[in-house]
């Protein structure tokens, strides 16, 4: 709960993807046809994953996005409905719904994203739903929609006192547009290098099974990881980002919010699929109490 005793309000302007995941024993070599162990389809997209995670952690949530009029778009909207996410800002358009092709092997995960309808999100679309942003405590942004609507969302948030939490993944031109307006930036080690001299009041670097680092003007604090059995790392970073946002909105200091986020991420890696893996509040609190 926030300081005034209500659930935090979190809104996301971002992507929604239909995930097709294949598990393999090892990555394929060039020109090689490799047999997979199994295939599954899930609801995904970094934006949708993060807002679903925030909802499961107790936030009041809303999504601003675009999906196609195809069955995949309906599948994704139904998923948000199941997790009580406000979908009034999700538009159905003629462009096919975004798709992510995911390969999971024992050592890593590889993802190819076809933007589809995500690429048609516009600044005008964001303006239409500006009230969802201005009424929120936290805005979640990532790198899977164009730079112009992402920046417009950040501008609306800054003008209304809404905290901008930016996860520049994948790292692209959106980072240059949004990072200067972000209050909190969440990066992995590679993204931290790409970020260069751009900074924010709070920068969190995720380290996979190594935990995370919290960097403020006072320096960097390392947050130890939780033990985890890795089944599928897809969505773990999104669980982390959402948990950090919810923790900060509830008034947790950055170090405590990062520990809360570490716990959420450690739970997400133990379940196959992005959205199926996102933990509930009770699961995260139980993990925190166990260590």
Residue, then its C-alpha position, 0 to 999 in steps of 0.5 A: x500500500x502507498x502512504x495514503x493506504x491505497x494500492x499503487x497505481x501503475x500504467x504501462x505504455x509498451x508492447x504486447x506479443x504472442x510468444x512462441x517458445x521452443x526448448x532445445x538441448x543447445x543453440x543451433x550451428x549455422x546452416x543446421x536444422x535442430x530438433x527441439x524438445x517441445x514448443x509452447x505458446x504464451x502471452x508476452x511482450x515486455x510491456x504486457x509482462x511488466x503490467x501483469x506482474x505489477x497487478x499480481x503484486x497488488x497494484x491497480x494497473x492499466x495498459x496502453x498499447x496496440x494489438x491486431x484484430x487477429x486471434x492473437x490480439x484477442x488472446x493477449x487482451x483476454x490475458x490482461x483481463x484475467x489479471x484485472x488490468x485496465x485494457x481501455x487503452x489497448x487499441x485493436x488495429x489492422x496490423x498483425x499482433x506482435x510476435x516473439x520467437x524464443x529459443x531456450x537452451x540450458x545456458x541461455x535464452x534467445x529472442x527474435x521479436x517481430x513488432x507488428x502492431x507494437x510498431x504502430x503505437x503513436x504519440x497521438x494514441x498516448x495523448x488519447x489516454x494521457x489521463x491514465x498516465x497522469x493519474x498513476x503513481x508509476x509509468x513503466x516504459x521499455x524499448x519495444x515500441x517506437x521512440x516518439x510515443x515512449x517519450x510522449x508518455x514520459x513527458x506526460x508523466x513528468x508533468x503530473x508527478x508520475x515516476x518514470x521507470x524505464x527499462x531500455x530493453x531491447x536497447x535502441x533509439x528509445x533509450x536516447x529519447x526516454x532516458x533523460x526523462x527517467x527517474x529510475x533506469x533498470x538495465x542489465x550489464x550489457x545495457x549498462x555499457x550501452x547507456x554510457x553517460x546517461x544516468x538517472x536519480x536511481x539506476x538498477x543493474x540486474x546481474x542475473x543469478x548474481x543479484x543486482x546493484x543499486x546506484x544512487x548519487x551516494x554510490x552503489x550497493x550490491x543486493x545479494x541474489x536468492x537461490x533459484x532453479x532456472x527452468x526458463x529465464x523469459x520474463x524474469x527481468x520483467x518481474x524484477x522491473x514491475x516489483x521494483x516499481x511497485x516497491x518504490x511506489x509503496x515507499x520502500x527505500x531503493x535497496x529494499x525495493x531492489x531486494x523485493x524485485x530480486x525475490x520476484x525475479x528469482x521466482x519467475x525463472x522457475x516457471x516456463x513462459x513469460x506471463x505464467x511465471x510472474x509471481x503473486x504478492x504472497x509468493x514474493x513475500x514468502x520468498x523474502x521471509x525464507x532468507 
